[in-house]
Amino acid sequence: MPQFNPGIILLMLKVGIVGLPNVGKSTLFNALLKKQVAESANYPFTTIEPNIGVVEVPDERLAKLAEVVKTEKIVPAAVEFVDIAGLVKGAAEGEGLGNKFLSHIREVDAIAHVVRAFEDVNVLRSESSTDAKSDVEIINTELILADLETITKLIEGTEKDVKAKEKGAEKKLSTYQKIKDSLEKGVLAKDIKIEPEDSKNLPLITIKPTIYVFNVAEADLKKPVNLDFEPNVVISAKIEAELAELNEAEQKDYLQELGLTESGLERLIRESYKLLGLINFFTAGEKEVRAWTVKTGTKAPQAAGEIHTDFERGFIKAEVINWEKLISAGGWNAAREKGLVRLEGKDYIFQDGDTTIFKFNI
């Protein structure tokens, strides 16, 4: 069987794990990395510095492609997870560990908001915590307060630009004021209706795509969570930690015993990709099989640019075939003989599962 090569991993998606203290964030993080790299303990602020780790994106297609092109080297796509210390009520004003950790959230592409949805007398709740719904609202309020501080500073700077008659300043000021008014009403920035071009590069936390991760007891894993926070993933951090200690075959058996087809990690990554509109395409040859992550709607030259900027500049054509068709055909040569490989130009939009060879000039 082909072996995964953990030494070469492409970073694409960066997800910050946030939540109140003692909701299971670090337990989940440890499970994600399949090793104890973040300390877990039964008291707040166990995580003092944000722990960062890279997790391979599970994708069974890679091993199948590696078999057909006869390579031992597999390079999967990856997600970088950042375990950020637990926030508490008043964090925006410096309570607990304060704004230091809000700055770490600003650096991620998406937020995984872990919410405690289990009861355990042996695991203390933080002073701020009462129930899942109020816990979500506490974190959202703190993030909104941090964004209000940011948008107020942006407004102050833009008002000076308006007085100086800078081009586009009045439109910016109008957008910023709309955002401020909505934030003050408790609306997350991502839910405010503004033009996409006006929201680009805004340094706001609540504008980031968010997945609510409900951490439940093992017995409740298959029960619906009746809370109006979408999108969401229901997991048991305890089960994920147990799965992390098992080999691949044992993991499959354990999941089958639980009546599950995939782990919480796989569901979290899949939802993260879906939330951010990401897909994977593949390159497959004797040297290696590799997954590349791009935004939905990416055209062929830009997809080539993910491999190397020279590929984008010198792009000519791309040989493209769906991964399943390549496997069914038995390899590139057989697929070409059967007319299954297409030559695509600069306007071709890559699809999830496309396998390609780029033609380019340097």
C-alpha positions in Angstrom: 0.0 0.0 0.0 1.2 3.5 -0.8 2.5 5.5 2.2 1.4 9.0 3.1 4.3 11.4 3.2 3.9 13.7 6.2 7.1 15.6 5.5 5.6 17.6 2.6 2.2 19.2 3.3 0.6 22.2 1.7 -1.1 24.6 4.0 -4.3 26.1 2.7 -7.1 26.3 5.3 -6.5 27.7 8.7 -9.1 27.1 11.4 -9.2 28.7 14.8 -10.8 26.6 17.6 -12.5 28.9 20.1 -14.9 28.7 23.0 -15.4 29.2 26.7 -12.9 27.4 29.1 -13.6 23.7 29.7 -15.8 23.0 26.7 -13.4 20.4 25.2 -11.4 22.6 22.9 -7.9 21.2 23.8 -9.2 17.6 24.0 -10.5 18.0 20.4 -7.3 19.6 19.3 -5.2 16.8 20.8 -7.5 14.3 18.9 -7.1 16.2 15.7 -3.4 15.9 15.8 -3.4 12.3 17.1 -1.0 13.3 19.8 -1.0 15.2 23.0 0.5 18.5 21.9 -1.9 20.7 23.8 -2.3 20.3 27.5 -5.7 19.3 28.7 -6.7 20.0 32.3 -9.8 20.6 34.4 -9.4 24.4 35.0 -9.6 27.5 32.8 -6.7 29.0 30.9 -4.8 25.7 30.5 -4.0 26.9 27.0 -1.8 29.9 27.4 -0.2 30.2 23.9 -2.2 29.2 20.9 -1.2 25.7 19.9 -0.9 25.2 16.2 -0.9 21.9 14.3 -1.3 20.6 10.8 -3.8 17.8 10.1 -3.9 15.8 6.9 -7.3 16.0 5.1 -8.7 12.4 5.0 -9.2 11.5 1.3 -9.5 7.9 0.2 -9.2 8.9 -3.4 -5.4 9.5 -3.0 -4.5 5.9 -2.2 -6.6 4.6 -5.1 -4.9 7.0 -7.5 -1.5 6.0 -6.2 -2.2 2.4 -6.9 -3.1 3.0 -10.5 -0.2 5.3 -11.3 2.2 3.0 -9.3 3.7 5.5 -6.8 4.5 5.1 -3.1 4.4 8.8 -2.4 1.1 10.5 -1.4 0.9 14.2 -0.3 -2.6 15.0 1.0 -4.1 18.4 1.4 -4.0 19.8 4.9 -5.8 22.0 7.4 -4.0 24.1 10.0 -5.8 24.1 13.4 -5.1 26.8 16.0 -6.2 26.0 19.5 -7.0 29.4 21.0 -7.3 29.9 24.8 -10.8 29.9 26.3 -12.5 33.3 26.3 -14.6 34.5 29.2 -17.3 37.1 29.6 -15.6 40.5 29.6 -12.6 39.4 27.4 -13.1 42.3 25.1 -12.4 44.6 28.2 -9.5 42.5 29.3 -11.1 40.0 31.5 -9.5 36.5 31.8 -6.7 36.5 29.3 -8.3 39.4 27.4 -7.7 40.7 23.9 -4.4 38.9 23.4 -6.3 35.9 22.2 -8.8 37.8 20.1 -5.8 38.8 18.0 -5.0 35.2 17.3 -8.6 34.7 16.0 -8.0 37.5 13.4 -5.3 35.4 11.7 -7.5 32.4 10.8 -9.7 31.7 7.7 -12.6 30.2 9.6 -13.7 29.7 13.2 -14.7 26.4 14.8 -16.7 27.5 17.8 -16.7 24.6 20.3 -19.8 24.6 22.5 -20.3 22.5 25.6 -23.4 20.4 25.1 -22.7 17.7 27.8 -23.1 17.5 31.5 -20.3 16.2 33.7 -19.9 16.9 37.4 -16.2 16.1 37.1 -15.6 18.8 34.5 -16.1 22.3 36.0 -17.9 24.9 34.0 -16.3 28.3 33.8 -18.0 31.1 35.8 -19.5 32.5 32.6 -21.0 29.2 31.4 -24.6 28.1 32.0 -25.9 26.3 29.0 -25.1 25.8 25.3 -27.2 28.7 23.9 -26.0 31.3 26.4 -22.4 30.1 26.0 -22.6 30.8 22.2 -24.1 34.2 22.9 -21.3 35.0 25.4 -18.6 34.3 22.9 -20.4 36.1 20.1 -20.9 39.1 22.3 -17.2 39.3 23.1 -16.2 39.0 19.5 -18.8 41.7 18.5 -17.4 44.0 21.2 -13.9 43.5 19.8 -15.1 44.2 16.3 -16.9 47.4 17.5 -13.6 48.7 18.8 -12.0 47.9 15.4 -14.7 49.4 13.3 -14.8 52.6 15.5 -11.1 53.1 14.8 -11.7 52.5 11.0 -14.5 55.1 11.1 -12.3 57.7 12.8 -9.6 57.2 10.2 -12.0 57.3 7.3 -13.6 60.5 8.5 -10.2 62.1 8.1 -10.0 60.8 4.6 -13.5 62.2 3.8 -12.4 65.6 5.0 -9.3 65.3 2.8 -11.6 64.3 -0.1 -9.9 61.0 -0.7 -11.4 59.0 -3.5 -13.9 56.4 -2.3 -13.7 57.5 1.3 -17.4 58.5 1.6 -18.5 55.0 0.4 -16.1 53.4 2.9 -17.4 55.5 5.7 -21.0 54.6 4.8 -20.2 50.9 4.8 -18.3 51.1 8.1 -21.1 53.0 9.8 -23.6 50.4 8.6 -21.4 47.7 10.1 -21.1 49.6 13.4 -24.9 50.1 13.6 -25.5 46.4 13.0 -22.8 45.3 15.5 -24.4 47.4 18.1 -27.7 45.6 17.6 -25.9 42.2 18.1 -25.6 41.2 14.5 -22.4 39.4 13.5 -20.5 41.1 10.7 -20.9 38.0 8.4 -24.6 38.4 8.6 -24.6 42.1 7.6 -25.7 42.7 4.0 -22.8 44.6 2.4 -21.3 44.3 -1.1 -18.6 41.6 -1.3 -16.0 44.1 -2.5 -16.7 46.3 0.5 -16.1 43.4 2.9 -12.7 42.3 1.5 -9.8 42.5 3.9 -11.9 43.9 6.7 -10.0 43.1 10.0 -13.2 41.9 11.7 -13.5 38.7 13.7 -17.2 38.1 13.3 -17.0 38.4 9.5 -15.2 35.1 9.4 -17.1 31.9 8.4 -18.0 30.0 11.6 -18.9 26.4 12.3 -20.5 25.6 15.6 -19.0 22.4 17.0 -21.3 20.9 19.7 -19.4 18.7 22.0 -21.8 16.1 23.4 -21.6 13.0 25.6 -21.1 9.7 23.8 -24.7 8.6 24.5 -26.0 11.8 22.8 -23.8 11.6 19.7 -26.6 10.5 17.3 -29.3 12.7 18.9 -30.2 16.0 17.2 -29.0 19.2 18.8 -32.0 21.5 19.0 -30.1 24.8 18.8 -30.5 27.4 16.0 -26.8 27.8 15.2 -25.8 26.8 11.6 -23.7 25.3 10.2 -22.9 22.9 12.9 -21.1 19.6 13.6 -22.0 17.3 16.5 -19.0 15.5 18.0 -17.9 13.8 21.1 -14.3 15.1 21.9 -13.9 12.1 24.2 -14.6 9.7 21.4 -12.3 11.6 19.1 -9.6 11.3 21.7 -10.2 7.6 21.9 -10.1 7.2 18.1 -6.8 9.0 18.0 -5.2 6.2 20.0 -6.3 3.5 17.5 -4.8 2.4 14.2 -6.9 2.9 11.0 -8.5 -0.6 11.0 -9.4 -0.2 14.7 -10.8 3.2 14.1 -13.2 1.8 11.4 -14.3 -1.0 13.7 -14.9 1.4 16.6 -16.9 3.8 14.4 -19.0 0.9 13.1 -19.7 -0.1 16.7 -21.0 3.4 17.3 -23.1 3.4 14.2 -21.0 6.1 12.5 -19.5 6.1 9.0 -16.8 8.8 9.7 -15.1 10.6 12.5 -15.9 14.0 13.9 -12.6 15.2 12.4 -13.7 14.2 8.9 -17.0 15.9 9.3 -15.4 19.0 10.7 -13.0 19.3 7.8 -15.7 18.5 5.2 -17.9 21.2 6.6 -15.0 23.7 6.7 -14.3 23.1 3.1 -18.0 23.5 2.2 -18.2 26.7 4.3 -15.3 28.3 2.5 -16.1 26.9 -0.9 -13.0 24.8 -1.3 -12.4 21.8 -3.5 -9.4 19.5 -4.2 -7.9 18.5 -7.5 -5.1 16.1 -8.0 -1.8 15.6 -9.8 -0.9 11.9 -10.2 2.2 10.4 -11.6 5.1 8.0 -10.8 6.8 10.6 -8.6 3.8 11.3 -6.4 0.0 11.7 -6.0 -0.8 15.1 -4.5 -4.0 16.9 -3.5 -4.2 20.7 -4.2 -6.9 22.9 -2.6 -8.5 25.7 -4.5 -11.6 27.8 -4.3 -14.7 26.7 -6.2 -14.7 28.5 -9.5 -10.9 28.5 -10.0 -9.9 28.5 -13.6 -7.1 26.3 -15.0 -4.2 28.9 -15.0 -4.9 29.8 -11.4 -5.1 26.1 -10.4 -1.7 25.6 -12.1 -0.4 28.6 -10.1 -1.1 26.7 -6.9 1.6 24.3 -7.9 4.1 27.0 -9.1 3.7 30.6 -10.2 5.6 29.8 -13.4 2.9 27.3 -14.3 0.3 30.0 -14.2 2.4 32.5 -16.2 3.3 30.0 -18.8 0.0 28.0 -18.9 -0.9 26.5 -22.3 -3.3 23.6 -21.7 -4.3 21.1 -19.0 -4.9 17.4 -19.6 -7.9 16.7 -17.3 -9.8 13.6 -16.3 -12.1 12.8 -13.4 -10.2 10.6 -10.8 -12.7 7.7 -11.0 -12.4 7.6 -14.8 -8.6 7.5 -14.5 -8.8 4.6 -12.1 -11.4 2.7 -14.2 -9.2 3.1 -17.3 -6.1 1.8 -15.5 -3.8 4.8 -15.9 -3.0 7.8 -18.1 -2.0 6.0 -21.3 -5.1 3.7 -21.3 -7.3 6.7 -20.5 -5.8 8.7 -23.5 -6.3 5.7 -25.8 -10.0 5.6 -24.8 -10.4 9.3 -25.4 -11.2 10.0 -21.7 -8.6 12.7 -21.2 -9.7 16.2 -22.2 -7.5 19.1 -23.2 -8.8 22.2 -21.4 -7.8 25.8 -21.9 -7.6 29.0 -19.9 -11.3 29.3 -19.3 -11.8 25.8 -17.9 -13.1 25.8 -14.3 -11.7 23.0 -12.2 -14.0 20.6 -10.5 -13.5 18.6 -7.3 -11.8 15.3 -8.1 -10.2 16.5 -11.4 -6.9 14.9 -12.0 -4.6 16.8 -14.3 -1.3 17.3 -16.1 -0.5 20.9 -16.9 1.2 22.0 -20.1 3.2 25.2 -19.8 6.1 27.2 -21.1 8.7 28.8 -18.7 
